[in-house]
Amino acid sequence: MKVVVLYRPDSELARTIESFLRGLREMHDIDDRHLQVLNYDSREGSATANLYDIMSQPAILIVGDDGAYVKHWEGSDLPLQEEVAGYVYSY
């Protein structure tokens, strides 16, 4: 499984997302093999949001190794880090 995080680094929620990402990396040992961080406004971020029908940011997306959609969260109500890590380590 892979976690894809889409957000705007210059937005009011940037610090919250960056803290969330730091927790995933440090406390849950999720590395870059399982974590992709994209600027929502970049070409790749926009294409990813369009592909998975993401309408707002920040968004946290769980996809399979084959790119298949599993689950996502959008907006300021973030999931628990443990919930996100559970998807990565349960498969």
C-alpha positions, 0 to 999 in steps of 0.5 A: 500500500502507498499513502499519497498526500496532496496539499498546498505547502503555502496554505493555512493547513500546511503546518498541520499536514507537515506535522502529520507527515513527520509523525508518519515518518518518525513514529510509524516508520513509514518511508518514501517507498510507502509515502508520496507527498505532492503539491496539490497545484503541481502538474503531478498533484493535479493529475493525481487529484483528477485521477482519484476524484479528489476535489479539495485539499489537503487529501490523504489517499491510500492506493494499492501497489498497483495504483488501485484506489483503497480509501481517502480523506479530504479536508481539515478533518485528518484521520489518525496517524495510526489509521493511515499506518494500519493500511500500509502495514496490514497488506 
